[in-house]
Amino acid sequence: MGGGCDFSNKVVLITGGSKGIGAGCAKVFVEAGASVLICDVDSENGEKVASSLDAKGPGHCQFEKCDVGIPSEVNNAIDAAVESCGRLDCLINNAAIFPRFRPIDECSVEEFEVTLRVNLIGYFVACKFALPYLRRFQGSVINMGSLTSVLGHHFATIYCATKGGISAFSKALAIEEAKNGVRVNAVLPGNILTQSRVNLEASMKDGRAFHDYVEKWQWIGRSGTVEEVGQACLFLASDQARFITGIELILSGAAELGYGPKVPVPEF
Ligand SMILES: NC(=O)c1ccc[n+]([C@@H]2O[C@H](COP(=O)([O-])OP(=O)(O)OC[C@H]3O[C@@H](n4cnc5c(N)ncnc54)[C@H](O)[C@@H]3O)[C@@H](O)[C@H]2O)c1
């Protein structure tokens, strides 16, 4: 039950919660008793995840179609959450798009603008519209960043730039909102095993070998689970973390420690 963090009667809005890490966060918060609103462009998965979590309880879950790249839709989703649940205690900004890995010469300015609009401006917009409610209920913001904001990543200039922006934005907002009683933290996942990665592995000639290889990037010897990211968010959102604001919580199984690959690079 959520690592001892009771979220009964609390309301949490999660962007990009139709699958992957966002869906893992929704599961953990519903299990801790929260009422969760998933906001995502993917209605099919979002409706499925929300109804299955709602049926299991003990908390509640509902889905609202929302493109975080469109400010009016974000505003409406936040107002809808407060209208139907009466309050807002936590905003988890998580929705993101992932440009294909390639060198900067092959990346267009338009692609950077589109990615920025979802991955970074979308976070800013959701904070802007959620903060009046979060201040009222002394809530918190959790921004899903990435370990790549610290380490960079080969052929991922656009994605890394948006993730670096999230880290800096979170710290600046934490300073600004401290006096209002709203805490703002960033979570930086390393390798997390999501359905998207499972699908990627399934599409490879030797997906099993790729899987085993990626598992060895972590000193802990495996990737994280989406529920483990949810547990970290639940802790940060809870009263147990009431003195924690402005941090970047790295969730990586120590992938970044000790420089370089821990095994020779094989062919796949
Ligand atoms: N999986 C990892 O290993 C990993 C590592 C580091 C950081 N992250 C971060 O975690 C977050 C979730 O990643 P994931 O791996 O679960 O991705 P995912 O692709 O599995 O899920 C992302 C969700 O965001 C939604 N989304 C995309 N564009 C949207 C938009 N405009 N409006 C609303 N929803 C939109 C998608 O429909 C999807 O449901 C992202 O911020 C990502 O950068 C993931």
The ligand as an SDF file (V2000), in Angstrom:
LIG
                    3D

 44 48  0  0  0  0  0  0  0  0999 V2000
   11.2520    4.7150  -20.0340 N   0  0  0  0  0  0  0  0  0  0  0  0
   12.4330    5.1820  -19.7130 C   0  0  0  0  0  0  0  0  0  0  0  0
   13.4170    4.4230  -19.6230 O   0  0  0  0  0  0  0  0  0  0  0  0
   12.6160    6.6530  -19.4000 C   0  0  0  0  0  0  0  0  0  0  0  0
   13.9010    7.0930  -19.0380 C   0  0  0  0  0  0  0  0  0  0  0  0
   14.0960    8.4220  -18.7270 C   0  0  0  0  0  0  0  0  0  0  0  0
   13.0220    9.3050  -18.7430 C   0  0  0  0  0  0  0  0  0  0  0  0
   11.7800    8.8630  -19.0980 N   0  0  0  0  0  0  0  0  0  0  0  0
   10.7060    9.8640  -19.0790 C   0  0  0  0  0  0  0  0  0  0  0  0
    9.5500    9.3100  -18.4800 O   0  0  0  0  0  0  0  0  0  0  0  0
    8.3790    9.8460  -19.0870 C   0  0  0  0  0  0  0  0  0  0  0  0
    7.4930    8.7170  -19.5870 C   0  0  0  0  0  0  0  0  0  0  0  0
    8.2340    7.9470  -20.5110 O   0  0  0  0  0  0  0  0  0  0  0  0
    7.7370    6.4820  -20.9550 P   0  0  0  0  0  0  0  0  0  0  0  0
    8.9580    5.7040  -21.2580 O   0  0  0  0  0  0  0  0  0  0  0  0
    6.7500    5.9720  -20.0050 O   0  0  0  0  0  0  0  0  0  0  0  0
    7.0540    6.8580  -22.3730 O   0  0  0  0  0  0  0  0  0  0  0  0
    5.7940    6.2030  -23.1180 P   0  0  0  0  0  0  0  0  0  0  0  0
    5.9540    6.5380  -24.5550 O   0  0  0  0  0  0  0  0  0  0  0  0
    5.6220    4.7890  -22.7260 O   0  0  0  0  0  0  0  0  0  0  0  0
    4.5630    7.0640  -22.5280 O   0  0  0  0  0  0  0  0  0  0  0  0
    4.4430    8.4280  -22.8140 C   0  0  0  0  0  0  0  0  0  0  0  0
    2.9750    8.8100  -22.7650 C   0  0  0  0  0  0  0  0  0  0  0  0
    2.8770   10.2120  -23.0840 O   0  0  0  0  0  0  0  0  0  0  0  0
    1.7710   10.3770  -23.9570 C   0  0  0  0  0  0  0  0  0  0  0  0
    1.9150   11.6010  -24.7460 N   0  0  0  0  0  0  0  0  0  0  0  0
    2.7800   11.8460  -25.7670 C   0  0  0  0  0  0  0  0  0  0  0  0
    2.5520   13.0660  -26.2800 N   0  0  0  0  0  0  0  0  0  0  0  0
    1.5320   13.6160  -25.5650 C   0  0  0  0  0  0  0  0  0  0  0  0
    0.8440   14.8590  -25.6280 C   0  0  0  0  0  0  0  0  0  0  0  0
    1.1400   15.7850  -26.5470 N   0  0  0  0  0  0  0  0  0  0  0  0
   -0.1460   15.0800  -24.7470 N   0  0  0  0  0  0  0  0  0  0  0  0
   -0.4890   14.1330  -23.8230 C   0  0  0  0  0  0  0  0  0  0  0  0
    0.1190   12.9420  -23.7360 N   0  0  0  0  0  0  0  0  0  0  0  0
    1.1080   12.6770  -24.5960 C   0  0  0  0  0  0  0  0  0  0  0  0
    1.7800    9.1170  -24.8300 C   0  0  0  0  0  0  0  0  0  0  0  0
    0.5300    8.9060  -25.4720 O   0  0  0  0  0  0  0  0  0  0  0  0
    2.1210    8.0500  -23.8050 C   0  0  0  0  0  0  0  0  0  0  0  0
    0.9690    7.5210  -23.1970 O   0  0  0  0  0  0  0  0  0  0  0  0
    8.8670   10.7870  -20.1880 C   0  0  0  0  0  0  0  0  0  0  0  0
    8.8890   12.1090  -19.6770 O   0  0  0  0  0  0  0  0  0  0  0  0
   10.2690   10.2990  -20.4750 C   0  0  0  0  0  0  0  0  0  0  0  0
   11.0910   11.3240  -20.9870 O   0  0  0  0  0  0  0  0  0  0  0  0
   11.5520    7.5660  -19.4470 C   0  0  0  0  0  0  0  0  0  0  0  0
  1  2  1  0
  2  3  2  0
  2  4  1  0
  4  5  1  0
  4 44  2  0
  5  6  2  0
  6  7  1  0
  7  8  2  0
  8  9  1  0
  8 44  1  0
  9 10  1  0
  9 42  1  0
 10 11  1  0
 11 12  1  0
 11 40  1  0
 12 13  1  0
 13 14  1  0
 14 15  2  0
 14 16  1  0
 14 17  1  0
 17 18  1  0
 18 19  2  0
 18 20  1  0
 18 21  1  0
 21 22  1  0
 22 23  1  0
 23 24  1  0
 23 38  1  0
 24 25  1  0
 25 26  1  0
 25 36  1  0
 26 27  1  0
 26 35  1  0
 27 28  2  0
 28 29  1  0
 29 30  1  0
 29 35  2  0
 30 31  1  0
 30 32  2  0
 32 33  1  0
 33 34  2  0
 34 35  1  0
 36 37  1  0
 36 38  1  0
 38 39  1  0
 40 41  1  0
 40 42  1  0
 42 43  1  0
M  CHG  2   8   1  16  -1
M  END
$$$$
